[in-house]
């Protein structure tokens, strides 16, 4: 947990040693974490800004974990999750209106869900993106993508950017039309700060664009501060934006273990910047990725959620 934009981090106990995969907050105090343990998904809830967490009822009986765990807090008490199941079934899309005490199974396979308000949400079911404006009562097809949808970014009201393994689709009018489409590239991690400000990362490489992918600049992440070898570079685990002009990366050493928070901009004199600074339009010519802080010593970071910049 950070209260200074990632400069320092503190540990908050989740009350479990199981793996935690996704996080979402409805406001500064009310949030949820979706995890997996004892062969089933579970949900943690906080009502004090992440200081304490309590486990709720499991949303799914699935005993096999597939990729696609996601959680979306539509309000303090309304939460949606995707829990894809393998083998024995039982996975799908679930919703709760009482903070995770009871669940409704929507009987649809889906891998990603996000809500921007109590009524408006987006749901990815394989390559199809669905849109609701009435709190999940009805859904309409908003996009049929080329490939499985891996990411959904909603950086501003009416703005949605969707990524697959090779394509990016962006809309500035709530999914009515998708004029910003990029189909050149392979994206492991992807996030959008606006319809045109994008960050993608894979391994020790990161790419930034401010014109919707028409042009982009690549850069190499910094060397692992814990390694004595300058050629052992950090590897990206999470990519995102604190705001439209402030991208970040959570990266880990090649041997695992230590996780770091990487900021982008003009590095302070004490920082070790990336070896190949990038300077796409919208960012300074001296901008580079640099280690702003260390997060943890012995864990892989799966998700990060900034409540404000």
C-alpha contacts under 8 A as a table, 3 or more apart, distances in Angstrom:
res1	aa1	res2	aa2	distance
1	X	9	X	5.35
1	X	10	X	5.21
1	X	11	X	6.21
1	X	12	X	6.92
1	X	50	X	7.78
2	X	5	X	6.32
2	X	6	X	5.56
2	X	7	X	7.48
2	X	8	X	6.03
2	X	9	X	4.72
2	X	10	X	6.43
3	X	6	X	7.25
3	X	8	X	7.70
3	X	9	X	7.77
4	X	7	X	5.81
4	X	8	X	6.69
5	X	8	X	7.89
5	X	309	X	6.48
6	X	9	X	6.62
6	X	261	X	6.76
6	X	292	X	7.33
6	X	293	X	6.88
7	X	292	X	6.02
7	X	293	X	5.56
8	X	293	X	6.26
8	X	294	X	7.63
8	X	295	X	7.69
9	X	293	X	7.95
9	X	294	X	7.65
9	X	295	X	5.88
10	X	295	X	7.98
12	X	50	X	7.31
12	X	51	X	6.16
12	X	52	X	7.21
13	X	16	X	7.77
13	X	51	X	7.96
13	X	52	X	7.04
13	X	53	X	7.56
14	X	17	X	7.89
14	X	44	X	7.74
14	X	52	X	7.08
14	X	53	X	5.57
14	X	54	X	7.67
15	X	53	X	7.00
15	X	54	X	7.49
18	X	35	X	7.00
18	X	36	X	6.32
18	X	37	X	5.17
19	X	35	X	5.59
19	X	36	X	5.58
19	X	37	X	6.63
20	X	33	X	6.84
20	X	34	X	6.04
20	X	35	X	4.07
20	X	36	X	6.49
20	X	302	X	7.25
21	X	33	X	7.35
21	X	34	X	5.89
21	X	35	X	5.40
21	X	36	X	7.62
21	X	69	X	6.75
21	X	70	X	7.53
21	X	302	X	5.44
21	X	303	X	6.39
22	X	33	X	5.60
22	X	34	X	5.20
22	X	35	X	7.10
22	X	69	X	6.78
22	X	70	X	5.45
22	X	71	X	6.08
22	X	302	X	6.98
22	X	303	X	5.58
23	X	31	X	7.40
23	X	32	X	5.72
23	X	33	X	4.40
23	X	34	X	6.44
23	X	70	X	7.66
23	X	71	X	6.27
23	X	72	X	7.73
23	X	303	X	6.48
23	X	304	X	7.05
23	X	305	X	6.66
24	X	31	X	5.59
24	X	32	X	5.43
24	X	33	X	6.61
24	X	71	X	6.14
24	X	72	X	5.48
24	X	73	X	5.65
24	X	305	X	6.73
25	X	28	X	7.01
25	X	29	X	7.63
25	X	30	X	5.76
25	X	31	X	3.89
25	X	32	X	6.28
25	X	72	X	7.61
25	X	73	X	5.67
25	X	305	X	7.76
25	X	307	X	7.47
26	X	29	X	7.76
26	X	30	X	5.66
26	X	31	X	5.90
26	X	73	X	5.05
26	X	74	X	5.96
26	X	75	X	5.03
26	X	76	X	5.66
27	X	30	X	5.52
27	X	31	X	7.20
27	X	75	X	7.72
27	X	76	X	7.29
27	X	307	X	7.51
28	X	31	X	7.95
28	X	49	X	5.72
28	X	307	X	6.47
29	X	46	X	7.13
29	X	47	X	5.20
29	X	48	X	4.77
29	X	49	X	3.84
29	X	50	X	7.17
30	X	45	X	7.46
30	X	46	X	5.59
30	X	47	X	4.55
30	X	48	X	6.61
30	X	49	X	6.16
30	X	50	X	7.95
30	X	76	X	5.34
31	X	45	X	5.86
31	X	46	X	5.31
31	X	47	X	6.76
31	X	49	X	7.19
31	X	50	X	7.29
31	X	73	X	6.73
31	X	76	X	7.20
32	X	43	X	6.73
32	X	44	X	5.47
32	X	45	X	4.58
32	X	46	X	6.35
32	X	71	X	7.34
32	X	72	X	7.95
32	X	73	X	6.92
32	X	79	X	7.99
33	X	43	X	5.73
33	X	44	X	5.02
33	X	45	X	6.60
33	X	71	X	7.12
34	X	41	X	7.06
34	X	42	X	5.96
34	X	43	X	4.71
34	X	44	X	6.44
34	X	69	X	7.26
34	X	70	X	6.90
34	X	71	X	6.26
34	X	81	X	7.81
35	X	41	X	5.69
35	X	42	X	5.30
35	X	43	X	6.20
35	X	44	X	7.77
36	X	39	X	6.96
36	X	40	X	5.69
36	X	41	X	4.43
36	X	42	X	5.96
36	X	65	X	7.88
37	X	40	X	5.64
37	X	41	X	6.41
37	X	42	X	7.30
39	X	62	X	7.41
39	X	63	X	4.69
39	X	64	X	6.44
39	X	65	X	7.58
40	X	58	X	7.39
40	X	60	X	6.85
40	X	61	X	6.25
40	X	62	X	5.84
40	X	63	X	5.35
40	X	64	X	7.41
40	X	65	X	7.71
41	X	58	X	5.96
41	X	59	X	6.78
41	X	60	X	6.29
41	X	61	X	7.76
41	X	62	X	7.58
41	X	83	X	7.19
42	X	55	X	7.18
42	X	56	X	7.02
42	X	57	X	6.85
42	X	58	X	4.68
42	X	59	X	6.76
43	X	55	X	5.81
43	X	56	X	5.54
43	X	57	X	6.99
43	X	58	X	6.45
43	X	59	X	7.65
43	X	100	X	7.21
44	X	53	X	5.92
44	X	54	X	5.35
44	X	55	X	4.40
44	X	56	X	6.01
45	X	53	X	5.35
45	X	54	X	5.31
45	X	55	X	6.30
45	X	56	X	7.03
45	X	99	X	7.57
46	X	49	X	6.38
46	X	50	X	5.47
46	X	51	X	7.37
46	X	52	X	5.94
46	X	53	X	4.73
46	X	54	X	6.58
47	X	50	X	7.18
47	X	52	X	7.68
47	X	53	X	7.82
48	X	51	X	5.84
48	X	52	X	6.69
49	X	52	X	7.86
50	X	53	X	6.66
56	X	99	X	7.80
56	X	100	X	5.50
56	X	101	X	5.98
57	X	100	X	5.97
57	X	101	X	5.40
57	X	102	X	6.90
58	X	61	X	7.54
58	X	100	X	7.88
59	X	81	X	7.88
59	X	94	X	6.63
59	X	100	X	7.62
59	X	102	X	7.84
59	X	103	X	6.04
60	X	83	X	7.00
60	X	90	X	6.21
60	X	91	X	6.19
60	X	92	X	7.95
60	X	94	X	7.97
61	X	90	X	5.39
61	X	91	X	7.25
62	X	65	X	7.45
62	X	83	X	7.89
62	X	84	X	7.97
62	X	85	X	5.39
62	X	86	X	7.49
62	X	88	X	6.72
62	X	89	X	5.89
62	X	90	X	4.32
62	X	91	X	5.37
63	X	85	X	7.28
63	X	86	X	7.80
63	X	88	X	6.80
63	X	89	X	7.91
63	X	90	X	7.73
64	X	85	X	5.74
64	X	86	X	5.21
64	X	87	X	6.57
64	X	88	X	7.04
64	X	89	X	7.95
65	X	83	X	7.97
65	X	84	X	7.07
65	X	85	X	5.94
65	X	86	X	6.45
66	X	69	X	7.81
66	X	83	X	7.86
66	X	84	X	5.72
66	X	85	X	5.91
66	X	86	X	6.12
67	X	84	X	6.98
67	X	111	X	7.44
68	X	82	X	6.70
68	X	83	X	6.51
68	X	84	X	6.03
68	X	110	X	7.61
68	X	111	X	4.22
68	X	112	X	6.18
69	X	81	X	7.26
69	X	82	X	5.42
69	X	83	X	5.13
69	X	84	X	6.87
69	X	111	X	6.51
69	X	112	X	7.12
70	X	81	X	5.52
70	X	82	X	5.24
70	X	83	X	7.19
70	X	111	X	7.05
70	X	112	X	5.55
70	X	113	X	6.23
71	X	79	X	7.19
71	X	80	X	5.71
71	X	81	X	4.36
71	X	82	X	6.61
71	X	112	X	7.88
71	X	113	X	6.50
71	X	114	X	7.09
72	X	79	X	5.69
72	X	80	X	5.15
72	X	81	X	6.32
72	X	113	X	6.16
72	X	114	X	4.91
72	X	115	X	5.73
73	X	76	X	6.94
73	X	77	X	7.81
73	X	78	X	6.16
73	X	79	X	4.45
73	X	80	X	6.47
73	X	114	X	7.80
73	X	115	X	6.70
74	X	77	X	7.83
74	X	78	X	5.41
74	X	79	X	5.64
74	X	80	X	7.50
74	X	115	X	5.43
74	X	116	X	6.86
74	X	117	X	5.49
74	X	118	X	4.57
74	X	119	X	7.40
75	X	78	X	4.98
75	X	79	X	6.92
75	X	117	X	7.21
75	X	118	X	5.59
76	X	79	X	7.89
76	X	99	X	7.21
77	X	96	X	7.65
77	X	97	X	5.69
77	X	98	X	5.14
77	X	99	X	4.20
77	X	100	X	7.68
78	X	95	X	7.40
78	X	96	X	5.56
78	X	97	X	4.31
78	X	98	X	6.26
78	X	99	X	5.92
78	X	100	X	7.92
78	X	118	X	7.68
79	X	95	X	5.82
79	X	96	X	5.37
79	X	97	X	6.64
79	X	99	X	6.66
79	X	100	X	7.11
80	X	93	X	7.41
80	X	94	X	5.70
80	X	95	X	4.31
80	X	96	X	6.36
80	X	113	X	7.24
81	X	93	X	5.93
81	X	94	X	5.38
81	X	95	X	6.43
81	X	113	X	6.76
82	X	91	X	7.61
82	X	92	X	5.63
82	X	93	X	4.58
82	X	94	X	6.38
82	X	109	X	8.00
82	X	110	X	5.99
82	X	111	X	5.64
82	X	112	X	6.11
82	X	113	X	6.65
83	X	91	X	4.98
83	X	92	X	5.17
83	X	93	X	6.43
83	X	94	X	7.91
83	X	110	X	7.65
83	X	111	X	7.09
84	X	90	X	7.82
84	X	91	X	4.30
84	X	92	X	5.03
84	X	93	X	7.81
84	X	109	X	6.47
84	X	110	X	6.61
84	X	111	X	6.30
85	X	88	X	7.16
85	X	89	X	5.06
85	X	90	X	5.64
85	X	91	X	3.85
85	X	92	X	6.81
86	X	89	X	5.49
86	X	90	X	7.99
86	X	91	X	7.40
91	X	109	X	7.01
92	X	105	X	7.42
92	X	106	X	7.48
92	X	107	X	6.35
92	X	108	X	5.48
92	X	109	X	4.42
92	X	110	X	5.75
92	X	111	X	7.84
93	X	105	X	6.23
93	X	106	X	5.63
93	X	107	X	6.62
93	X	108	X	5.86
93	X	109	X	6.25
93	X	110	X	5.92
94	X	103	X	6.34
94	X	104	X	5.49
94	X	105	X	4.68
94	X	106	X	5.83
95	X	103	X	5.52
95	X	104	X	5.18
95	X	105	X	6.77
95	X	106	X	7.61
96	X	99	X	6.26
96	X	100	X	5.36
96	X	101	X	7.25
96	X	102	X	5.94
96	X	103	X	4.72
96	X	104	X	6.28
97	X	100	X	7.18
97	X	102	X	7.62
97	X	103	X	7.73
98	X	101	X	5.77
98	X	102	X	6.69
99	X	102	X	7.96
100	X	103	X	6.70
108	X	125	X	7.88
109	X	125	X	6.11
110	X	113	X	7.81
110	X	123	X	7.03
110	X	124	X	5.72
110	X	125	X	4.04
110	X	126	X	6.52
111	X	123	X	7.91
111	X	124	X	5.96
111	X	125	X	5.90
111	X	126	X	6.84
112	X	123	X	5.81
112	X	124	X	5.04
112	X	125	X	7.21
112	X	150	X	7.66
112	X	151	X	7.46
112	X	152	X	7.62
113	X	121	X	7.34
113	X	122	X	5.72
113	X	123	X	4.49
113	X	124	X	6.33
114	X	121	X	5.63
114	X	122	X	5.37
114	X	123	X	6.64
114	X	152	X	7.43
115	X	118	X	7.18
115	X	119	X	7.73
115	X	120	X	5.79
115	X	121	X	3.94
115	X	122	X	6.22
116	X	119	X	7.87
116	X	120	X	5.75
116	X	121	X	5.95
116	X	154	X	7.32
116	X	157	X	7.72
117	X	120	X	5.26
117	X	121	X	7.15
118	X	135	X	6.14
119	X	132	X	7.12
119	X	133	X	5.09
119	X	134	X	4.76
119	X	135	X	3.89
119	X	136	X	7.23
120	X	131	X	7.40
120	X	132	X	5.40
120	X	133	X	4.31
120	X	134	X	6.48
120	X	135	X	6.14
120	X	136	X	7.90
121	X	131	X	5.89
121	X	132	X	5.28
121	X	133	X	6.71
121	X	135	X	7.29
121	X	136	X	7.36
122	X	129	X	6.83
122	X	130	X	5.61
122	X	131	X	4.75
122	X	132	X	6.50
123	X	129	X	5.70
123	X	130	X	5.02
123	X	131	X	6.54
124	X	127	X	6.88
124	X	128	X	5.76
124	X	129	X	4.60
124	X	130	X	6.32
124	X	149	X	6.34
125	X	128	X	5.31
125	X	129	X	6.45
125	X	130	X	7.78
125	X	149	X	7.69
126	X	147	X	7.56
126	X	148	X	4.78
126	X	149	X	6.05
127	X	144	X	5.94
127	X	145	X	5.14
127	X	146	X	6.62
127	X	147	X	5.32
127	X	148	X	4.31
127	X	149	X	5.33
128	X	141	X	7.01
128	X	142	X	7.74
128	X	143	X	5.88
128	X	144	X	4.70
128	X	145	X	6.15
128	X	148	X	7.88
128	X	149	X	7.47
129	X	141	X	5.98
129	X	142	X	5.54
129	X	143	X	5.03
129	X	144	X	6.39
129	X	145	X	7.62
129	X	149	X	7.87
130	X	139	X	5.87
130	X	140	X	5.36
130	X	141	X	4.52
130	X	142	X	5.34
130	X	143	X	7.14
131	X	139	X	5.38
131	X	140	X	5.30
131	X	141	X	6.33
131	X	142	X	5.96
132	X	135	X	6.45
132	X	136	X	5.63
132	X	137	X	7.47
132	X	138	X	6.00
132	X	139	X	4.75
132	X	140	X	6.55
133	X	136	X	7.29
133	X	138	X	7.76
133	X	139	X	7.88
134	X	137	X	5.77
134	X	138	X	6.65
135	X	138	X	7.76
136	X	139	X	6.61
141	X	144	X	7.61
142	X	175	X	5.81
142	X	176	X	7.12
143	X	175	X	7.56
145	X	148	X	7.24
145	X	149	X	7.09
145	X	164	X	7.62
146	X	164	X	7.32
146	X	167	X	7.02
147	X	164	X	5.95
147	X	165	X	7.15
147	X	166	X	7.90
148	X	164	X	5.69
148	X	165	X	7.35
149	X	152	X	7.81
149	X	162	X	6.94
149	X	163	X	5.82
149	X	164	X	4.56
149	X	165	X	7.61
150	X	162	X	7.72
150	X	163	X	5.73
150	X	164	X	5.05
150	X	165	X	6.86
151	X	162	X	5.69
151	X	163	X	5.05
151	X	164	X	6.86
151	X	190	X	6.73
151	X	191	X	7.38
152	X	160	X	7.08
152	X	161	X	5.92
152	X	162	X	4.71
152	X	163	X	6.60
152	X	191	X	7.79
153	X	160	X	5.67
153	X	161	X	5.07
153	X	162	X	6.38
153	X	191	X	6.19
153	X	192	X	5.79
153	X	193	X	7.86
154	X	157	X	7.32
154	X	158	X	7.84
154	X	159	X	5.67
154	X	160	X	4.61
154	X	161	X	6.50
154	X	192	X	7.73
154	X	194	X	8.00
155	X	159	X	6.31
155	X	160	X	6.98
155	X	192	X	6.77
155	X	193	X	5.43
155	X	194	X	5.67
155	X	243	X	7.88
155	X	244	X	7.43
156	X	159	X	5.22
156	X	160	X	7.72
156	X	194	X	7.05
157	X	174	X	7.82
158	X	171	X	7.72
158	X	172	X	5.65
158	X	173	X	5.12
158	X	174	X	4.21
158	X	175	X	7.68
159	X	170	X	7.52
159	X	171	X	5.71
159	X	172	X	4.45
159	X	173	X	6.34
159	X	174	X	5.87
159	X	175	X	7.85
159	X	194	X	7.02
159	X	195	X	6.51
160	X	170	X	5.83
160	X	171	X	5.40
160	X	172	X	6.66
160	X	174	X	6.67
160	X	175	X	6.98
160	X	195	X	7.07
161	X	168	X	7.04
161	X	169	X	5.61
161	X	170	X	4.25
161	X	171	X	6.38
161	X	192	X	6.52
161	X	194	X	7.82
161	X	195	X	6.38
162	X	168	X	5.68
162	X	169	X	5.11
162	X	170	X	6.33
163	X	166	X	7.55
163	X	167	X	5.84
163	X	168	X	4.46
163	X	169	X	6.39
163	X	187	X	7.94
163	X	190	X	6.96
164	X	167	X	5.18
164	X	168	X	6.39
164	X	187	X	7.34
165	X	186	X	5.61
165	X	187	X	5.17
165	X	188	X	6.64
166	X	183	X	6.26
166	X	184	X	6.70
166	X	185	X	5.36
166	X	186	X	4.51
166	X	187	X	5.96
167	X	181	X	7.48
167	X	182	X	5.74
167	X	183	X	4.44
167	X	184	X	6.75
167	X	185	X	7.01
167	X	186	X	7.58
168	X	181	X	5.68
168	X	182	X	5.05
168	X	183	X	6.38
169	X	178	X	6.36
169	X	179	X	7.99
169	X	180	X	6.06
169	X	181	X	4.58
169	X	182	X	6.53
170	X	178	X	5.50
170	X	179	X	6.82
170	X	180	X	4.95
170	X	181	X	6.10
170	X	195	X	5.53
170	X	196	X	7.90
171	X	174	X	6.32
171	X	175	X	5.38
171	X	176	X	7.40
171	X	177	X	6.03
171	X	178	X	4.59
171	X	179	X	6.49
171	X	180	X	6.60
171	X	195	X	6.58
172	X	175	X	7.16
172	X	177	X	7.86
172	X	178	X	7.66
172	X	195	X	6.51
173	X	176	X	5.78
173	X	177	X	6.76
174	X	177	X	7.84
175	X	178	X	6.55
178	X	181	X	6.80
180	X	195	X	7.30
180	X	196	X	7.77
180	X	212	X	6.42
181	X	212	X	7.54
182	X	212	X	7.12
182	X	213	X	6.00
182	X	214	X	7.75
187	X	190	X	6.33
187	X	200	X	6.12
187	X	201	X	6.76
187	X	202	X	6.90
188	X	200	X	7.14
188	X	201	X	6.16
188	X	202	X	5.22
189	X	200	X	5.35
189	X	201	X	5.08
189	X	202	X	6.27
189	X	237	X	7.73
189	X	238	X	6.74
189	X	239	X	6.11
190	X	198	X	7.47
190	X	199	X	5.78
190	X	200	X	4.31
190	X	201	X	6.58
190	X	239	X	6.27
190	X	240	X	7.43
191	X	198	X	5.98
191	X	199	X	5.37
191	X	200	X	6.45
191	X	239	X	6.18
191	X	240	X	5.15
191	X	241	X	7.08
192	X	195	X	6.95
192	X	196	X	7.58
192	X	197	X	5.81
192	X	198	X	4.42
192	X	199	X	6.18
192	X	240	X	7.11
192	X	241	X	6.97
192	X	244	X	7.73
193	X	196	X	7.66
193	X	197	X	5.25
193	X	198	X	6.17
193	X	240	X	7.81
193	X	241	X	5.68
193	X	243	X	6.10
193	X	244	X	4.01
193	X	245	X	6.90
193	X	246	X	7.95
193	X	247	X	7.64
194	X	197	X	5.04
194	X	198	X	7.18
194	X	244	X	5.84
195	X	198	X	7.75
195	X	212	X	6.66
196	X	209	X	7.12
196	X	210	X	5.21
196	X	211	X	4.86
196	X	212	X	3.88
196	X	213	X	7.28
197	X	208	X	7.45
197	X	209	X	5.63
197	X	210	X	4.25
197	X	211	X	6.55
197	X	212	X	6.39
197	X	244	X	6.73
197	X	245	X	7.55
198	X	208	X	5.79
198	X	209	X	5.34
198	X	210	X	6.52
198	X	212	X	6.95
198	X	213	X	7.63
199	X	206	X	7.21
199	X	207	X	5.78
199	X	208	X	4.79
199	X	209	X	6.78
199	X	239	X	7.09
199	X	240	X	7.15
199	X	247	X	7.11
200	X	206	X	5.76
200	X	207	X	5.26
200	X	208	X	6.71
200	X	239	X	7.01
201	X	204	X	7.54
201	X	205	X	5.69
201	X	206	X	4.18
201	X	207	X	6.16
201	X	236	X	6.47
201	X	239	X	6.96
202	X	205	X	5.48
202	X	206	X	6.46
202	X	235	X	7.60
202	X	236	X	6.35
203	X	234	X	7.79
203	X	235	X	4.65
203	X	236	X	5.44
204	X	220	X	5.77
204	X	221	X	5.26
204	X	233	X	6.24
204	X	234	X	5.85
204	X	235	X	4.62
204	X	236	X	6.20
205	X	218	X	6.87
205	X	219	X	5.84
205	X	220	X	4.76
205	X	221	X	6.03
205	X	235	X	7.88
205	X	236	X	7.83
206	X	218	X	5.57
206	X	219	X	5.44
206	X	220	X	6.42
206	X	221	X	7.13
207	X	216	X	6.41
207	X	217	X	5.57
207	X	218	X	4.34
207	X	219	X	6.46
208	X	216	X	5.55
208	X	217	X	5.60
208	X	218	X	6.60
208	X	278	X	7.75
208	X	280	X	6.61
209	X	212	X	6.34
209	X	213	X	5.63
209	X	214	X	7.75
209	X	215	X	6.24
209	X	216	X	4.50
209	X	217	X	6.66
209	X	280	X	6.04
209	X	281	X	7.46
210	X	213	X	7.25
210	X	215	X	7.84
210	X	216	X	7.55
210	X	280	X	6.69
210	X	281	X	5.98
210	X	282	X	6.27
211	X	214	X	5.77
211	X	215	X	6.59
211	X	281	X	7.89
212	X	215	X	7.70
213	X	216	X	6.10
215	X	280	X	7.83
216	X	280	X	6.17
217	X	278	X	5.48
217	X	279	X	6.53
217	X	280	X	5.61
218	X	276	X	7.87
218	X	278	X	5.93
219	X	274	X	6.94
219	X	275	X	7.48
219	X	276	X	5.00
219	X	277	X	5.63
219	X	278	X	5.38
219	X	288	X	7.78
219	X	289	X	7.92
220	X	274	X	5.63
220	X	275	X	6.01
220	X	276	X	5.56
220	X	277	X	7.53
221	X	233	X	6.38
221	X	234	X	6.00
221	X	235	X	7.34
221	X	273	X	7.86
221	X	274	X	4.92
221	X	275	X	7.13
221	X	289	X	6.26
221	X	290	X	7.65
222	X	233	X	5.77
222	X	234	X	6.08
222	X	272	X	6.68
222	X	273	X	5.79
222	X	274	X	4.22
222	X	275	X	6.43
222	X	289	X	6.86
222	X	290	X	6.34
222	X	291	X	7.44
223	X	227	X	7.76
223	X	229	X	7.95
223	X	230	X	5.61
223	X	231	X	6.48
223	X	232	X	5.62
223	X	233	X	4.01
223	X	234	X	5.68
223	X	272	X	7.91
223	X	274	X	7.48
224	X	227	X	5.39
224	X	230	X	7.47
224	X	232	X	5.92
224	X	233	X	5.15
224	X	234	X	5.09
224	X	252	X	7.84
224	X	253	X	5.50
224	X	254	X	7.67
225	X	228	X	7.71
226	X	253	X	7.56
226	X	258	X	7.88
227	X	230	X	7.35
227	X	232	X	6.86
229	X	232	X	5.73
230	X	233	X	7.26
232	X	253	X	7.77
232	X	254	X	6.77
233	X	253	X	6.94
233	X	254	X	6.86
234	X	251	X	5.78
234	X	252	X	5.42
234	X	253	X	4.84
234	X	254	X	6.17
235	X	251	X	5.15
235	X	252	X	5.29
235	X	253	X	6.25
235	X	254	X	6.40
236	X	239	X	7.27
236	X	249	X	6.38
236	X	250	X	5.95
236	X	251	X	4.23
236	X	252	X	6.49
237	X	249	X	7.32
237	X	250	X	5.54
237	X	251	X	5.21
237	X	252	X	6.78
237	X	300	X	7.74
237	X	301	X	6.80
237	X	302	X	7.04
238	X	249	X	5.63
238	X	250	X	4.94
238	X	251	X	6.98
238	X	301	X	7.30
238	X	302	X	6.75
238	X	303	X	6.49
238	X	304	X	7.43
239	X	247	X	7.63
239	X	248	X	6.00
239	X	249	X	4.55
239	X	250	X	6.45
240	X	247	X	5.72
240	X	248	X	5.41
240	X	249	X	6.41
241	X	244	X	6.44
241	X	245	X	7.50
241	X	246	X	5.53
241	X	247	X	4.12
241	X	248	X	5.72
242	X	245	X	7.87
242	X	246	X	5.38
242	X	247	X	6.12
242	X	248	X	7.10
242	X	306	X	6.24
242	X	308	X	7.05
242	X	309	X	5.16
243	X	246	X	5.15
243	X	247	X	7.18
243	X	309	X	6.06
244	X	247	X	7.49
245	X	282	X	7.63
245	X	283	X	7.71
246	X	263	X	7.86
246	X	264	X	7.00
247	X	263	X	6.81
247	X	264	X	6.29
248	X	261	X	7.27
248	X	262	X	5.67
248	X	263	X	4.98
248	X	264	X	6.43
249	X	261	X	6.18
249	X	262	X	5.04
249	X	263	X	6.78
250	X	259	X	6.85
250	X	260	X	5.71
250	X	261	X	4.84
250	X	262	X	6.00
250	X	301	X	7.25
251	X	259	X	5.67
251	X	260	X	5.30
251	X	261	X	6.55
251	X	262	X	7.02
252	X	256	X	6.02
252	X	257	X	6.98
252	X	258	X	5.84
252	X	259	X	4.44
252	X	260	X	6.17
252	X	300	X	7.33
253	X	256	X	5.14
253	X	257	X	6.77
253	X	258	X	6.11
253	X	259	X	6.87
256	X	259	X	7.92
256	X	298	X	7.68
256	X	299	X	7.89
256	X	300	X	7.50
257	X	296	X	7.72
257	X	297	X	5.47
257	X	298	X	4.20
257	X	299	X	5.61
257	X	300	X	6.92
258	X	294	X	7.48
258	X	295	X	7.51
258	X	296	X	5.61
258	X	297	X	4.22
258	X	298	X	5.69
258	X	299	X	6.91
258	X	300	X	7.90
259	X	294	X	6.16
259	X	295	X	5.49
259	X	296	X	5.32
259	X	297	X	6.50
259	X	298	X	7.77
259	X	299	X	7.12
259	X	300	X	6.68
259	X	301	X	7.12
260	X	291	X	6.53
260	X	292	X	7.60
260	X	293	X	5.88
260	X	294	X	4.38
260	X	295	X	5.33
260	X	296	X	7.33
261	X	291	X	5.97
261	X	292	X	5.76
261	X	293	X	5.29
261	X	294	X	6.08
261	X	295	X	6.55
262	X	289	X	6.18
262	X	290	X	5.35
262	X	291	X	4.57
262	X	292	X	5.53
262	X	293	X	7.27
263	X	289	X	5.76
263	X	290	X	5.69
263	X	291	X	6.49
263	X	292	X	5.95
264	X	267	X	7.63
264	X	287	X	6.39
264	X	288	X	5.47
264	X	289	X	4.59
264	X	290	X	6.46
265	X	283	X	7.32
265	X	284	X	6.97
265	X	286	X	7.27
265	X	287	X	4.19
265	X	288	X	5.44
265	X	289	X	6.77
266	X	284	X	7.52
266	X	286	X	5.88
266	X	287	X	4.81
266	X	288	X	6.38
267	X	270	X	7.88
267	X	271	X	5.90
267	X	272	X	7.59
267	X	273	X	6.38
267	X	287	X	7.27
267	X	288	X	6.77
267	X	289	X	7.59
267	X	290	X	6.21
268	X	271	X	5.45
271	X	290	X	6.18
271	X	291	X	6.49
271	X	292	X	7.45
272	X	290	X	5.81
272	X	291	X	6.86
273	X	277	X	7.56
273	X	288	X	5.72
273	X	289	X	5.45
273	X	290	X	4.38
273	X	291	X	7.36
274	X	277	X	5.84
274	X	288	X	5.73
274	X	289	X	5.14
274	X	290	X	6.12
276	X	288	X	7.55
277	X	286	X	7.02
277	X	287	X	6.07
277	X	288	X	4.46
277	X	289	X	7.09
278	X	285	X	7.57
278	X	286	X	7.87
278	X	287	X	6.25
278	X	288	X	5.95
279	X	283	X	5.80
279	X	284	X	6.01
279	X	285	X	4.96
279	X	286	X	6.93
279	X	287	X	5.96
279	X	288	X	7.75
280	X	283	X	5.92
280	X	284	X	7.90
280	X	285	X	7.91
281	X	284	X	7.82
283	X	287	X	6.65
284	X	287	X	5.24
291	X	294	X	7.67
296	X	299	X	6.29
301	X	304	X	7.75
306	X	309	X	6.90
